[in-house]
Amino acid sequence: MTRREELSENLREVRERVKAACEAVGRSPEDVELLAVTKTFPASDAALLSDLGLVAFAENRDQEASAKVVEFAELRPEASVRWHMVGNVQRNKARSVVSWADRMDTLDSVRLADALAKAASGRERPLEVLLQVSIDGDPARGGCPVPELAGLAEHVARSSELALRGVMAVAPLGMNPRDAFSVLEEVVSRLRRDHPAATVVSAGMSGDLEDAIARGSTCVRVGTALLGGRRLASP
């Protein structure tokens, strides 16, 4: 089986899972975007997935992503795709991330927001961002604690260089994913009262996308189920 055939079969299976999860709760599969997490995989895989119809790709390390985005553009110069940062970002990497990312999905502090806004100054369009929600408040896993989210959202909303698009979350280890995403659903409901344009809910990965879709996810981040077991990242 060629790599294209392997990716095509994986993509078919993931789309079937998304469709079934949506139908189970009366939602349309068209309401859930598939974000391919291509970290540690080569640009050639992203190119093949683009050939198969995917338009959104996610990376979690700036150094790997910045090189991969350039290589992808060389492989598929006519492709129109979007790149997302889904990893933790240090403030000194803000300028580099802004140079390649169409959306920053892990904004979790006012200080990082300010660094991104400064780096994004002069862009044709504001940098789209998602607020990463820490469902359990564990600082080791990143994310903004729920009690602080409203303040961070207000801070971002006042920036002309950033555009608040919604939230992102990961189900905490040891917590039932459906329970975690139920908490997120309540957080989203409160956020949208003050920020109705923040419609994106990025939640759910290879192992728990069904639970996330049942609780309102509009974007699932799929790596392993789509590309296979993770390869070792380059040093």
PEDAFEN-V448929 format. One record per residue. N is the residue number from 1. OMEGA is omega in whole degrees, -180 to 180 (* if undefined). D_FIRST is the distance of its C-alpha to the first C-alpha in Angstrom with 1 decimal. Layout:
BEGIN
n:N omega:OMEGA d_first:D_FIRST
n:N omega:OMEGA d_first:D_FIRST
END
This chain:
BEGIN
n:1 omega:179 d_first:0.0
n:2 omega:178 d_first:3.8
n:3 omega:178 d_first:6.6
n:4 omega:180 d_first:8.2
n:5 omega:179 d_first:6.0
n:6 omega:-180 d_first:6.4
n:7 omega:179 d_first:9.9
n:8 omega:179 d_first:10.7
n:9 omega:178 d_first:10.3
n:10 omega:180 d_first:12.3
n:11 omega:178 d_first:14.7
n:12 omega:-179 d_first:15.3
n:13 omega:179 d_first:16.2
n:14 omega:179 d_first:18.4
n:15 omega:176 d_first:20.1
n:16 omega:177 d_first:20.8
n:17 omega:179 d_first:22.4
n:18 omega:180 d_first:24.5
n:19 omega:-179 d_first:25.6
n:20 omega:180 d_first:26.6
n:21 omega:178 d_first:28.5
n:22 omega:-179 d_first:30.3
n:23 omega:-179 d_first:31.3
n:24 omega:-179 d_first:32.6
n:25 omega:175 d_first:35.2
n:26 omega:178 d_first:35.8
n:27 omega:176 d_first:34.1
n:28 omega:177 d_first:32.0
n:29 omega:179 d_first:28.4
n:30 omega:-180 d_first:29.4
n:31 omega:-178 d_first:31.8
n:32 omega:179 d_first:29.1
n:33 omega:176 d_first:27.2
n:34 omega:179 d_first:23.8
n:35 omega:-177 d_first:24.1
n:36 omega:-180 d_first:20.9
n:37 omega:-171 d_first:22.0
n:38 omega:-180 d_first:20.2
n:39 omega:-179 d_first:22.5
n:40 omega:177 d_first:21.3
n:41 omega:-174 d_first:18.0
n:42 omega:178 d_first:18.1
n:43 omega:180 d_first:19.4
n:44 omega:176 d_first:16.2
n:45 omega:177 d_first:14.6
n:46 omega:179 d_first:17.8
n:47 omega:179 d_first:17.6
n:48 omega:178 d_first:14.2
n:49 omega:175 d_first:15.7
n:50 omega:177 d_first:18.8
n:51 omega:-178 d_first:17.1
n:52 omega:173 d_first:16.0
n:53 omega:179 d_first:19.7
n:54 omega:-177 d_first:20.5
n:55 omega:-177 d_first:23.8
n:56 omega:-177 d_first:24.8
n:57 omega:-175 d_first:23.7
n:58 omega:177 d_first:25.4
n:59 omega:-179 d_first:26.2
n:60 omega:177 d_first:28.7
n:61 omega:-175 d_first:29.9
n:62 omega:-176 d_first:31.9
n:63 omega:179 d_first:31.2
n:64 omega:-175 d_first:27.4
n:65 omega:-176 d_first:27.6
n:66 omega:178 d_first:30.1
n:67 omega:-177 d_first:28.1
n:68 omega:179 d_first:24.8
n:69 omega:178 d_first:26.6
n:70 omega:-179 d_first:27.9
n:71 omega:178 d_first:24.6
n:72 omega:-179 d_first:23.0
n:73 omega:177 d_first:26.0
n:74 omega:-180 d_first:25.5
n:75 omega:-177 d_first:21.8
n:76 omega:-175 d_first:22.7
n:77 omega:-178 d_first:26.5
n:78 omega:-176 d_first:26.8
n:79 omega:177 d_first:25.0
n:80 omega:-177 d_first:27.4
n:81 omega:178 d_first:26.2
n:82 omega:179 d_first:28.2
n:83 omega:-178 d_first:28.0
n:84 omega:171 d_first:29.5
n:85 omega:-178 d_first:30.9
n:86 omega:178 d_first:30.4
n:87 omega:176 d_first:31.8
n:88 omega:-177 d_first:35.4
n:89 omega:172 d_first:37.2
n:90 omega:-174 d_first:40.3
n:91 omega:-179 d_first:43.0
n:92 omega:177 d_first:42.9
n:93 omega:-174 d_first:39.3
n:94 omega:-177 d_first:40.3
n:95 omega:179 d_first:40.7
n:96 omega:180 d_first:37.4
n:97 omega:-179 d_first:35.6
n:98 omega:-177 d_first:37.5
n:99 omega:-178 d_first:36.5
n:100 omega:-175 d_first:32.8
n:101 omega:173 d_first:32.6
n:102 omega:177 d_first:33.3
n:103 omega:176 d_first:34.0
n:104 omega:-171 d_first:35.1
n:105 omega:-174 d_first:34.1
n:106 omega:177 d_first:35.9
n:107 omega:-174 d_first:39.5
n:108 omega:179 d_first:41.7
n:109 omega:177 d_first:45.1
n:110 omega:-179 d_first:47.9
n:111 omega:177 d_first:47.7
n:112 omega:177 d_first:44.1
n:113 omega:-180 d_first:44.8
n:114 omega:179 d_first:47.7
n:115 omega:179 d_first:45.6
n:116 omega:180 d_first:42.9
n:117 omega:178 d_first:45.6
n:118 omega:-179 d_first:47.3
n:119 omega:-177 d_first:44.0
n:120 omega:180 d_first:43.2
n:121 omega:-179 d_first:46.7
n:122 omega:175 d_first:46.5
n:123 omega:178 d_first:43.1
n:124 omega:179 d_first:43.2
n:125 omega:177 d_first:42.1
n:126 omega:176 d_first:42.6
n:127 omega:178 d_first:39.8
n:128 omega:-179 d_first:38.3
n:129 omega:168 d_first:38.3
n:130 omega:176 d_first:37.6
n:131 omega:178 d_first:39.8
n:132 omega:-178 d_first:38.1
n:133 omega:173 d_first:39.9
n:134 omega:-175 d_first:40.6
n:135 omega:-178 d_first:40.8
n:136 omega:178 d_first:42.3
n:137 omega:-179 d_first:44.1
n:138 omega:-177 d_first:42.5
n:139 omega:-178 d_first:43.0
n:140 omega:-176 d_first:40.5
n:141 omega:-180 d_first:37.6
n:142 omega:180 d_first:38.9
n:143 omega:179 d_first:39.9
n:144 omega:177 d_first:43.3
n:145 omega:-176 d_first:45.3
n:146 omega:-179 d_first:46.0
n:147 omega:-178 d_first:49.8
n:148 omega:-172 d_first:49.2
n:149 omega:-178 d_first:46.7
n:150 omega:179 d_first:49.3
n:151 omega:178 d_first:51.0
n:152 omega:179 d_first:47.8
n:153 omega:179 d_first:47.0
n:154 omega:180 d_first:50.5
n:155 omega:179 d_first:50.2
n:156 omega:-177 d_first:47.0
n:157 omega:-179 d_first:48.4
n:158 omega:-178 d_first:51.4
n:159 omega:177 d_first:49.2
n:160 omega:-179 d_first:48.9
n:161 omega:-179 d_first:46.0
n:162 omega:178 d_first:43.8
n:163 omega:-179 d_first:42.7
n:164 omega:-176 d_first:42.2
n:165 omega:-180 d_first:39.3
n:166 omega:-175 d_first:39.1
n:167 omega:175 d_first:37.9
n:168 omega:178 d_first:35.1
n:169 omega:175 d_first:35.0
n:170 omega:177 d_first:33.1
n:171 omega:-178 d_first:34.0
n:172 omega:176 d_first:36.0
n:173 omega:179 d_first:34.9
n:174 omega:179 d_first:36.9
n:175 omega:178 d_first:37.6
n:176 omega:-177 d_first:36.3
n:177 omega:-179 d_first:34.1
n:178 omega:176 d_first:35.8
n:179 omega:-180 d_first:39.2
n:180 omega:-178 d_first:38.0
n:181 omega:172 d_first:36.9
n:182 omega:176 d_first:40.1
n:183 omega:180 d_first:42.0
n:184 omega:180 d_first:40.0
n:185 omega:178 d_first:40.7
n:186 omega:178 d_first:44.4
n:187 omega:-180 d_first:44.1
n:188 omega:-180 d_first:42.4
n:189 omega:179 d_first:45.2
n:190 omega:-178 d_first:47.9
n:191 omega:-176 d_first:46.3
n:192 omega:177 d_first:45.9
n:193 omega:179 d_first:49.6
n:194 omega:-177 d_first:50.4
n:195 omega:-175 d_first:47.4
n:196 omega:179 d_first:46.2
n:197 omega:-180 d_first:43.8
n:198 omega:-170 d_first:41.8
n:199 omega:-176 d_first:39.4
n:200 omega:173 d_first:36.1
n:201 omega:-180 d_first:35.2
n:202 omega:-177 d_first:32.1
n:203 omega:180 d_first:31.4
n:204 omega:178 d_first:28.7
n:205 omega:-174 d_first:25.4
n:206 omega:-174 d_first:22.4
n:207 omega:-175 d_first:24.7
n:208 omega:-176 d_first:27.6
n:209 omega:179 d_first:26.9
n:210 omega:179 d_first:28.3
n:211 omega:-179 d_first:31.6
n:212 omega:180 d_first:31.8
n:213 omega:179 d_first:31.3
n:214 omega:-179 d_first:34.0
n:215 omega:169 d_first:36.3
n:216 omega:179 d_first:35.9
n:217 omega:176 d_first:33.0
n:218 omega:-179 d_first:32.2
n:219 omega:178 d_first:29.3
n:220 omega:-176 d_first:26.7
n:221 omega:-172 d_first:25.1
n:222 omega:177 d_first:21.5
n:223 omega:-174 d_first:19.7
n:224 omega:-178 d_first:18.0
n:225 omega:-177 d_first:16.9
n:226 omega:-173 d_first:15.3
n:227 omega:-178 d_first:14.0
n:228 omega:-179 d_first:13.9
n:229 omega:-178 d_first:16.6
n:230 omega:172 d_first:19.0
n:231 omega:178 d_first:19.0
n:232 omega:178 d_first:22.5
n:233 omega:178 d_first:24.4
n:234 omega:-178 d_first:25.9
n:235 omega:* d_first:29.6
END
